[in-house]
Amino acid sequence: MTREASPARPGRRGVLVTGAAAALTLSTVTFAHDAAADGPSAHPDGAAAGTAGSRVSRTVAGTLPAGSPDFVYLPFEVPRGVREVHVSYTYGKPAVPAGTQGNALDIGLFDERGTGLGGAGFRGWSGGARTEFFVRSDDATPGYLRGPVRPGTWQVALGPYTVAPEGLPYEVTITLTHGPQAPTPRPVYPPERAKGRRGAGRAWYRGDCHLHSVHSDGGRTPAEIAALARAAGLDFLHSSDHNTTSAHGAWDGLWGDDLLILVGEEVTTRNGHVLALSPDPGTFVDWRYRARDNRFGHYARAVRRAGGLVVPAHPHQTCIGCNWKYGFADADAVEVWNGPWTPDDEVSLADWDNSLVASVRSGRAWTPAMGNSDAHRDPDAVGRPQTVVLADELSRRAILAGLRAGRSYVAESAEVSLALTASGGRGGHAGIGERLTGAGPGDDVTVRLDVTGAPGCTVSFVTDQGTLFTAPSPLPATGSGSAVWTTTPQYASYVRAEVRHPAAPGSGGLPGALAAFTNPVFLGAEGAAR
């Protein structure tokens, strides 16, 4: 093993601003001398290669200062004859004063095709979930992409997520193993249609579209997630590991007539997270930018061109980098409810409701709401909450169409079912995500919600004015019941339903946690479109 020291505090002159997040490139690590010492064989271009099975390593150490760029690249030369690249790293975590951020360093890998935005050279990302990884032609650590190890300049990508005031000391060891490369297996992606437990055809299908596996920072294998999805009564699930596509081909044998598996990515930028919801399998969406770089719209359009939806995730979550800063003009839906109900979900719900009012006022398209578990590991519950979508069949195309149209509601579990309708005027009738067009401004409209599976919960109808009706009694112990309210399109531009648990003792007037809520039914012939 050979040890090299990078500059202890990289000079600011090394910072590159390229239309994305600022980046710093360190000095290139070379293996040419070590490869020759292991017993080189000549190549026509003069490059050297070690004997099969031989390993050479380099270790680079340095310190990143407070205020470092978002990404630091460590280039290293891969000569011919290498079959595996292995990288490990450590970094210091000194104690810091209360209220000050400590050190957190993410890591990933790009191959000889470079680090340019768009991911041509992308070979994997594990964030802070792993301390080591490998790639070779026939296999790779989860989170990384198997494929040929070609000669050229590869780069370890370091992401100083937070840096302590005294800096972030790091040590990276790169090991190359020589030898012939095995063939790269073709990925097997999930089919785009399932028969469904209820049989083919138009129905309400339940799904969880925000799930993490061992391919990012989750603790569960795809097989474990599929089993938990079935146990939770889900009809579909969506794989959404952070900043990688490596899980797209990891579901072979796990789908079936009863479970549709969709694949995508949680794009984890420094100014918010977004679900790339079921673009074509293998579609990589870059995350290396901030709102100030004006790049998000480009990647949102790329997701749609690949057939997917753009869904900002947990937009008001308080973790560093989680709060959504890009606006919602490019969103196809928004994840209002994320995991167990918390105050930031309450803020997301209120913010989303405000967006409905703005859509009615402007006549612009409205943004549907979703809810997902964001489950990572035990005890996170898959399918709590879940989005229930009306689709023509259990297929990728039909599920995405239902979500895009807002024909959906969110429930805390498969035990809870809702049916919201509005009727009035000349025999008009509309359901969730639809518009009641047969009623004039002053015509009576009857709104009805039928609920099952929510014992002791309270039913309310929310409009552009706020909550205008709350059922006088909670739902009975059976959990089933109905609420009916009469209004007019002039009085309520839209109506949506909320089903809530009783408020917790000492909640200070805050409402109880949601058991379920619906997307709106719009009343009248004018207003927000979809």
C-alpha positions as CSV (number, residue, x, y, z in Angstrom):
1,M,0.0,0.0,0.0
2,T,1.2,3.5,-0.8
3,R,0.2,6.6,1.1
4,E,-0.1,10.0,-0.4
5,A,-1.2,13.2,1.3
6,S,-3.4,15.7,-0.4
7,P,-3.2,19.3,0.6
8,A,-4.3,19.6,4.2
9,R,-6.5,22.5,3.4
10,P,-7.3,22.7,-0.4
11,G,-6.8,26.1,-1.8
12,R,-9.8,28.1,-2.8
13,R,-8.4,28.4,-6.3
14,G,-9.3,24.8,-6.9
15,V,-13.0,25.6,-6.7
16,L,-14.8,25.2,-10.0
17,V,-18.3,26.7,-10.7
18,T,-19.8,25.0,-13.7
19,G,-23.5,25.9,-13.6
20,A,-24.1,23.3,-10.9
21,A,-23.1,23.1,-7.3
22,A,-19.5,24.3,-6.7
23,A,-16.9,21.5,-6.9
24,L,-13.3,21.0,-6.0
25,T,-10.9,18.6,-7.8
26,L,-7.9,17.2,-5.9
27,S,-4.6,16.0,-7.4
28,T,-4.8,12.8,-9.5
29,V,-3.7,9.5,-7.9
30,T,-1.7,7.2,-10.2
31,F,-1.1,3.5,-10.0
32,A,1.4,3.1,-12.9
33,H,4.5,2.4,-10.7
34,D,2.7,-0.2,-8.5
35,A,1.2,-2.0,-11.5
36,A,4.7,-2.4,-13.0
37,A,6.2,-3.6,-9.7
38,D,3.6,-6.4,-9.6
39,G,4.9,-7.9,-12.8
40,P,3.7,-6.0,-15.9
41,S,2.8,-7.3,-19.2
42,A,3.1,-5.1,-22.2
43,H,0.2,-3.6,-24.1
44,P,0.4,-2.1,-27.6
45,D,-0.2,1.4,-26.1
46,G,2.6,1.0,-23.6
47,A,0.4,0.7,-20.5
48,A,1.3,-1.7,-17.8
49,A,-0.9,-4.3,-16.1
50,G,-0.3,-6.4,-13.0
51,T,-0.6,-10.2,-12.9
52,A,-4.0,-11.7,-12.5
53,G,-5.3,-11.4,-8.9
54,S,-2.6,-8.9,-7.8
55,R,-3.8,-5.9,-5.8
56,V,-2.4,-2.4,-5.5
57,S,-3.6,0.3,-3.2
58,R,-3.2,4.0,-2.6
59,T,-4.3,6.0,0.5
60,V,-5.0,9.7,0.3
61,A,-5.5,11.9,3.4
62,G,-6.4,15.5,3.8
63,T,-8.7,17.9,5.5
64,L,-11.6,19.8,4.0
65,P,-12.2,23.2,5.5
66,A,-15.5,24.6,6.8
67,G,-17.3,26.1,3.8
68,S,-16.1,23.5,1.4
69,P,-17.8,23.0,-2.0
70,D,-20.7,20.6,-2.2
71,F,-18.6,18.0,-4.0
72,V,-14.9,17.2,-3.9
73,Y,-13.5,14.9,-6.6
74,L,-10.5,12.7,-6.1
75,P,-9.2,11.5,-9.6
76,F,-7.3,8.2,-9.9
77,E,-5.8,6.5,-12.9
78,V,-7.0,3.0,-13.8
79,P,-4.5,1.2,-16.0
80,R,-5.4,-1.6,-18.4
81,G,-5.9,-5.1,-16.9
82,V,-7.9,-4.0,-13.9
83,R,-11.0,-6.1,-13.1
84,E,-12.2,-4.5,-9.8
85,V,-12.1,-1.1,-8.1
86,H,-12.5,-1.0,-4.3
87,V,-12.8,2.1,-2.3
88,S,-12.9,2.6,1.5
89,Y,-12.8,5.8,3.6
90,T,-12.9,7.2,7.1
91,Y,-13.2,10.7,8.4
92,G,-12.9,12.5,11.7
93,K,-15.9,13.4,13.9
94,P,-14.7,15.8,16.5
95,A,-17.0,17.0,19.3
96,V,-18.6,20.4,18.4
97,P,-20.4,22.9,20.6
98,A,-24.2,22.7,21.0
99,G,-26.0,24.1,18.0
100,T,-23.0,23.6,15.7
101,Q,-23.0,21.1,12.9
102,G,-20.4,18.2,13.1
103,N,-18.8,16.4,10.2
104,A,-20.7,14.2,7.7
105,L,-19.1,13.0,4.5
106,D,-20.9,11.3,1.7
107,I,-19.2,9.2,-1.0
108,G,-19.7,7.9,-4.6
109,L,-17.9,6.9,-7.8
110,F,-17.6,8.0,-11.4
111,D,-15.8,6.2,-14.1
112,E,-13.6,7.3,-17.0
113,R,-16.5,9.0,-18.7
114,G,-16.3,11.8,-16.2
115,T,-18.3,13.7,-13.6
116,G,-20.3,15.9,-15.9
117,L,-24.0,16.5,-14.9
118,G,-26.3,14.0,-16.4
119,G,-24.5,11.0,-15.2
120,A,-22.7,9.4,-18.2
121,G,-19.9,8.4,-15.9
122,F,-22.0,7.7,-12.8
123,R,-21.1,4.3,-11.2
124,G,-22.8,4.7,-7.8
125,W,-23.5,6.6,-4.6
126,S,-23.9,5.4,-1.0
127,G,-24.0,8.8,0.7
128,G,-23.0,8.2,4.3
129,A,-24.4,4.7,4.5
130,R,-21.2,2.7,3.8
131,T,-17.6,3.0,4.6
132,E,-16.5,0.9,1.6
133,F,-17.7,-0.4,-1.8
134,F,-16.5,-2.2,-5.0
135,V,-17.4,-2.3,-8.6
136,R,-16.5,-4.9,-11.3
137,S,-18.0,-6.1,-14.5
138,D,-20.2,-8.8,-13.0
139,D,-21.1,-7.4,-9.6
140,A,-21.0,-4.3,-7.3
141,T,-21.9,-3.2,-3.8
142,P,-25.6,-2.2,-3.5
143,G,-25.8,1.4,-4.6
144,Y,-23.2,0.9,-7.3
145,L,-23.5,-0.2,-10.9
146,R,-21.7,-3.3,-12.2
147,G,-20.1,-2.9,-15.6
148,P,-16.8,-2.9,-17.4
149,V,-13.8,-1.5,-15.6
150,R,-12.2,0.5,-18.4
151,P,-8.8,2.3,-18.3
152,G,-8.8,6.0,-17.8
153,T,-9.3,8.6,-15.1
154,W,-11.9,7.6,-12.5
155,Q,-13.0,9.8,-9.7
156,V,-14.1,9.2,-6.1
157,A,-16.9,11.8,-5.3
158,L,-16.8,13.1,-1.8
159,G,-19.8,15.1,-0.5
160,P,-19.0,17.1,2.6
161,Y,-22.7,17.3,3.8
162,T,-21.7,19.3,6.9
163,V,-18.3,20.4,8.1
164,A,-17.2,21.2,11.7
165,P,-15.5,24.6,12.3
166,E,-12.1,22.9,12.6
167,G,-12.5,21.1,9.3
168,L,-13.2,17.6,8.1
169,P,-10.1,15.2,8.1
170,Y,-10.6,12.3,5.7
171,E,-8.7,9.3,4.5
172,V,-9.6,7.4,1.2
173,T,-8.0,4.1,0.2
174,I,-8.3,3.0,-3.4
175,T,-7.5,-0.6,-4.3
176,L,-7.3,-2.0,-7.8
177,T,-7.4,-5.7,-8.5
178,H,-5.9,-7.0,-11.8
179,G,-7.3,-9.9,-13.9
180,P,-9.7,-10.7,-16.7
181,Q,-13.2,-9.3,-16.5
182,A,-16.3,-11.5,-16.5
183,P,-19.3,-10.7,-18.8
184,T,-21.8,-8.1,-17.5
185,P,-25.2,-9.6,-17.0
186,R,-28.1,-7.8,-18.6
187,P,-30.4,-6.2,-15.9
188,V,-33.8,-7.7,-15.4
189,Y,-36.4,-5.1,-14.8
190,P,-39.9,-5.6,-13.3
191,P,-42.8,-6.0,-15.8
192,E,-45.0,-2.9,-16.2
193,R,-48.3,-4.7,-15.6
194,A,-49.7,-7.1,-13.0
195,K,-53.0,-8.9,-12.9
196,G,-53.9,-7.7,-9.5
197,R,-55.5,-9.5,-6.5
198,R,-58.9,-8.0,-7.5
199,G,-58.6,-9.0,-11.1
200,A,-57.9,-6.8,-14.0
201,G,-59.8,-3.6,-14.6
202,R,-60.7,-0.2,-13.1
203,A,-60.3,-0.3,-9.3
204,W,-58.7,1.5,-6.3
205,Y,-55.2,0.3,-6.0
206,R,-53.0,0.8,-2.9
207,G,-49.3,1.7,-3.1
208,D,-46.3,3.0,-1.2
209,C,-44.1,5.1,-3.5
210,H,-41.2,6.1,-1.2
211,L,-39.2,3.1,0.1
212,H,-35.5,2.6,0.7
213,S,-33.5,-0.6,0.6
214,V,-29.9,-1.7,1.1
215,H,-29.1,0.0,-2.2
216,S,-29.0,3.4,-0.3
217,D,-29.4,4.0,3.4
218,G,-32.1,1.4,4.0
219,G,-31.7,-1.7,6.1
220,R,-33.9,-4.0,4.2
221,T,-33.3,-6.1,1.1
222,P,-35.8,-5.9,-1.9
223,A,-37.1,-9.3,-0.9
224,E,-37.9,-8.1,2.6
225,I,-39.6,-5.0,1.2
226,A,-41.7,-7.0,-1.2
227,A,-42.8,-9.3,1.6
228,L,-43.8,-6.4,3.8
229,A,-45.7,-4.7,1.0
230,R,-47.8,-7.8,0.5
231,A,-48.4,-8.0,4.3
232,A,-49.5,-4.4,4.3
233,G,-52.1,-5.0,1.6
234,L,-50.4,-3.1,-1.1
235,D,-51.0,-3.6,-4.8
236,F,-47.9,-1.7,-5.9
237,L,-44.7,-0.4,-4.5
238,H,-42.0,2.1,-5.7
239,S,-38.3,1.7,-5.2
240,S,-36.8,5.1,-4.4
241,D,-33.2,4.8,-3.2
242,H,-31.1,7.9,-2.9
243,N,-29.2,9.1,-6.0
244,T,-28.7,5.7,-7.6
245,T,-30.4,3.3,-10.0
246,S,-28.7,0.2,-8.8
247,A,-31.9,-1.2,-7.2
248,H,-33.8,-1.1,-10.5
249,G,-32.6,-4.5,-11.5
250,A,-32.8,-6.0,-8.0
251,W,-36.4,-7.2,-7.9
252,D,-36.2,-10.3,-10.1
253,G,-38.6,-13.0,-8.9
254,L,-40.2,-10.6,-6.3
255,W,-43.1,-9.3,-8.4
256,G,-46.3,-11.3,-9.1
257,D,-49.9,-11.1,-10.2
258,D,-50.6,-9.5,-6.8
259,L,-47.8,-6.9,-6.7
260,L,-46.7,-4.4,-9.3
261,I,-43.1,-3.1,-8.7
262,L,-42.2,0.4,-10.0
263,V,-38.7,1.8,-9.9
264,G,-37.2,5.2,-9.7
265,E,-35.0,7.4,-7.4
266,E,-35.1,9.8,-4.5
267,V,-33.1,12.7,-5.9
268,T,-31.4,14.2,-2.8
269,T,-30.2,17.7,-3.5
270,R,-28.9,20.2,-1.0
271,N,-32.2,22.2,-1.3
272,G,-34.8,19.4,-1.1
273,H,-35.6,15.9,-2.0
274,V,-37.7,14.8,-5.0
275,L,-39.1,11.4,-6.1
276,A,-38.4,10.6,-9.7
277,L,-41.5,8.4,-9.8
278,S,-41.3,5.5,-12.2
279,P,-39.4,6.8,-15.2
280,D,-38.1,4.1,-17.6
281,P,-36.0,1.6,-15.6
282,G,-32.3,2.6,-15.7
283,T,-33.1,6.3,-15.9
284,F,-30.6,8.2,-13.7
285,V,-31.5,11.6,-12.4
286,D,-28.6,13.8,-11.2
287,W,-28.7,15.5,-7.8
288,R,-25.6,17.7,-7.8
289,Y,-27.2,21.2,-7.9
290,R,-29.0,23.7,-5.7
291,A,-32.0,25.9,-6.4
292,R,-29.6,28.8,-7.2
293,D,-28.1,26.8,-10.1
294,N,-31.4,26.8,-12.0
295,R,-31.1,23.1,-13.1
296,F,-34.0,21.4,-11.4
297,G,-36.4,22.2,-14.3
298,H,-34.1,20.5,-16.8
299,Y,-34.1,17.2,-14.8
300,A,-37.8,17.4,-14.1
301,R,-38.4,17.5,-17.8
302,A,-36.0,14.6,-18.3
303,V,-38.1,12.5,-15.8
304,R,-41.3,13.2,-17.7
305,R,-39.6,12.4,-21.0
306,A,-38.8,9.0,-19.5
307,G,-42.4,8.5,-18.6
308,G,-42.2,9.3,-14.9
309,L,-43.7,11.8,-12.5
310,V,-41.9,14.5,-10.4
311,V,-42.9,14.5,-6.8
312,P,-41.3,16.7,-4.2
313,A,-40.8,14.6,-1.0
314,H,-41.5,15.8,2.6
315,P,-41.2,19.4,1.6
316,H,-41.2,20.8,5.1
317,Q,-39.1,18.2,6.8
318,T,-36.5,19.8,9.1
319,C,-33.4,17.7,8.3
320,I,-30.5,19.6,6.7
321,G,-31.1,19.9,3.0
322,C,-34.6,18.4,3.1
323,N,-36.7,21.6,3.0
324,W,-38.0,22.1,-0.5
325,K,-36.6,25.3,-2.2
326,Y,-37.4,24.8,-5.9
327,G,-41.1,25.8,-5.9
328,F,-43.8,23.5,-7.3
329,A,-44.2,24.7,-10.9
330,D,-42.4,21.5,-12.1
331,A,-44.2,19.1,-9.7
332,D,-46.7,16.5,-10.9
333,A,-47.7,15.8,-7.3
334,V,-46.4,16.5,-3.8
335,E,-45.7,14.2,-0.9
336,V,-47.8,15.8,1.8
337,W,-47.7,12.9,4.3
338,N,-44.4,11.2,5.0
339,G,-44.2,8.4,7.5
340,P,-45.8,8.7,11.0
341,W,-47.9,12.0,11.2
342,T,-45.7,14.8,12.6
343,P,-46.0,18.6,12.7
344,D,-44.0,19.1,9.5
345,D,-46.7,17.0,7.7
346,E,-49.3,19.4,9.2
347,V,-47.4,22.3,7.7
348,S,-47.1,20.4,4.3
349,L,-50.9,19.8,4.3
350,A,-51.7,23.5,5.0
351,D,-49.2,24.6,2.3
352,W,-50.7,22.2,-0.2
353,D,-54.2,23.4,0.6
354,N,-53.1,27.0,0.0
355,S,-51.8,25.9,-3.4
356,L,-55.3,24.6,-4.3
357,V,-56.7,28.1,-3.5
358,A,-54.1,29.7,-5.7
359,S,-54.9,27.3,-8.5
360,V,-58.6,28.1,-8.3
361,R,-57.8,31.8,-8.3
362,S,-55.5,31.6,-11.3
363,G,-57.2,28.8,-13.3
364,R,-53.8,27.0,-13.5
365,A,-53.4,23.3,-13.0
366,W,-53.5,22.1,-9.4
367,T,-51.0,19.7,-7.8
368,P,-52.4,16.4,-6.3
369,A,-51.2,15.2,-2.9
370,M,-49.6,11.9,-2.0
371,G,-48.6,10.0,1.1
372,N,-45.8,7.4,1.5
373,S,-44.0,5.7,4.3
374,D,-40.4,6.6,3.5
375,A,-39.6,3.3,5.3
376,H,-35.9,2.5,5.8
377,R,-35.6,-0.2,8.4
378,D,-37.4,-1.7,11.4
379,P,-39.5,-0.4,13.0
380,D,-40.5,1.7,9.9
381,A,-43.8,0.3,8.6
382,V,-44.2,-0.2,4.9
383,G,-47.5,1.2,3.6
384,R,-48.0,3.6,6.6
385,P,-49.2,5.8,5.0
386,Q,-50.2,4.7,1.5
387,T,-51.7,6.3,-1.5
388,V,-54.9,4.7,-2.9
389,V,-55.4,5.5,-6.6
390,L,-58.2,4.9,-9.0
391,A,-56.7,3.3,-12.1
392,D,-58.0,1.5,-15.2
393,E,-55.7,-1.4,-14.4
394,L,-52.7,-2.3,-12.3
395,S,-50.0,-1.1,-14.6
396,R,-47.3,1.5,-14.6
397,R,-49.0,3.6,-17.1
398,A,-52.5,3.5,-15.5
399,I,-51.2,4.1,-11.9
400,L,-49.2,7.1,-13.0
401,A,-52.1,8.5,-14.9
402,G,-54.3,8.2,-11.8
403,L,-51.7,9.9,-9.6
404,R,-51.2,12.7,-12.2
405,A,-54.9,13.3,-12.3
406,G,-55.3,13.3,-8.6
407,R,-57.8,10.5,-8.5
408,S,-56.4,9.3,-5.2
409,Y,-56.5,9.6,-1.4
410,V,-54.1,8.8,1.4
411,A,-54.8,6.4,4.2
412,E,-52.7,5.3,7.2
413,S,-53.2,1.6,6.4
414,A,-55.1,-0.8,4.2
415,E,-57.8,-1.0,6.8
416,V,-59.0,2.6,6.0
417,S,-61.1,3.2,2.9
418,L,-62.8,6.4,1.7
419,A,-65.3,7.3,-1.0
420,L,-65.9,11.0,-1.6
421,T,-68.6,12.2,-4.1
422,A,-70.3,15.4,-5.0
423,S,-73.6,15.6,-6.8
424,G,-76.0,18.4,-7.8
425,G,-77.3,20.5,-10.6
426,R,-78.6,18.6,-13.6
427,G,-77.8,15.2,-12.3
428,G,-74.1,15.9,-12.2
429,H,-71.8,13.6,-10.2
430,A,-68.0,13.8,-9.5
431,G,-65.5,11.9,-7.5
432,I,-62.0,12.5,-6.1
433,G,-59.8,14.5,-8.5
434,E,-62.8,15.4,-10.7
435,R,-64.9,18.5,-11.4
436,L,-68.7,18.8,-10.9
437,T,-69.7,20.7,-14.0
438,G,-73.4,20.4,-13.9
439,A,-74.1,22.8,-11.1
440,G,-74.4,26.6,-11.3
441,P,-72.9,29.0,-8.7
442,G,-76.0,28.9,-6.5
443,D,-77.1,25.3,-7.0
444,D,-77.2,23.0,-4.1
445,V,-74.4,20.4,-4.1
446,T,-74.5,17.4,-1.9
447,V,-71.1,16.1,-0.7
448,R,-70.8,12.7,0.8
449,L,-68.0,10.8,2.4
450,D,-68.2,7.1,3.3
451,V,-65.5,5.7,5.6
452,T,-64.4,2.3,6.8
453,G,-61.7,1.3,9.2
454,A,-61.3,4.5,11.3
455,P,-62.9,3.9,14.7
456,G,-63.2,7.0,16.9
457,C,-62.0,9.3,14.2
458,T,-63.7,12.6,13.2
459,V,-64.7,13.5,9.6
460,S,-64.4,17.0,8.3
461,F,-64.9,18.7,4.9
462,V,-62.3,21.4,4.0
463,T,-62.8,24.0,1.3
464,D,-61.0,27.1,0.0
465,Q,-62.4,28.9,3.1
466,G,-61.2,26.3,5.5
467,T,-63.0,23.6,7.4
468,L,-66.7,24.3,6.9
469,F,-68.2,21.1,8.2
470,T,-67.2,18.6,10.9
471,A,-69.4,15.6,11.7
472,P,-71.0,16.1,15.1
473,S,-70.0,12.6,16.4
474,P,-66.8,10.5,15.9
475,L,-67.1,7.3,13.9
476,P,-68.3,4.4,15.9
477,A,-66.2,1.5,17.2
478,T,-66.8,-0.4,13.9
479,G,-64.9,2.4,12.1
480,S,-67.6,2.8,9.5
481,G,-69.9,5.7,8.8
482,S,-70.9,8.5,6.5
483,A,-71.0,12.3,6.5
484,V,-73.2,14.4,4.3
485,W,-73.0,18.2,3.7
486,T,-74.8,20.5,1.4
487,T,-73.1,23.6,-0.1
488,T,-72.9,25.5,-3.4
489,P,-70.1,26.1,-5.9
490,Q,-70.3,29.8,-5.0
491,Y,-69.6,29.0,-1.3
492,A,-67.0,26.3,-1.9
493,S,-64.7,26.1,-4.9
494,Y,-63.6,22.7,-3.9
495,V,-64.2,20.2,-1.2
496,R,-61.8,17.6,0.2
497,A,-62.2,15.3,3.2
498,E,-60.1,14.7,6.3
499,V,-60.4,11.9,8.8
500,R,-58.5,12.5,12.0
501,H,-57.8,10.7,15.2
502,P,-58.7,12.5,18.5
503,A,-56.2,15.2,19.5
504,A,-53.5,14.0,21.8
505,P,-53.6,15.3,25.4
506,G,-51.7,18.5,25.9
507,S,-51.6,19.2,22.1
508,G,-52.3,22.9,22.7
509,G,-55.2,23.0,20.3
510,L,-53.5,21.2,17.5
511,P,-55.7,18.8,15.5
512,G,-55.3,15.1,15.9
513,A,-53.2,13.1,13.5
514,L,-54.6,12.2,10.2
515,A,-56.1,8.7,9.5
516,A,-56.8,9.6,5.9
517,F,-57.4,12.6,3.6
518,T,-58.6,13.0,0.0
519,N,-57.6,15.0,-3.0
520,P,-60.3,17.6,-3.8
521,V,-63.5,17.5,-5.8
522,F,-63.9,20.8,-7.6
523,L,-67.3,22.4,-7.8
524,G,-68.5,24.5,-10.7
525,A,-67.5,24.8,-14.3
526,E,-64.5,27.2,-13.8
527,G,-61.3,27.1,-11.8
528,A,-58.3,24.9,-11.6
529,A,-57.7,22.4,-14.3
530,R,-55.7,19.2,-14.2
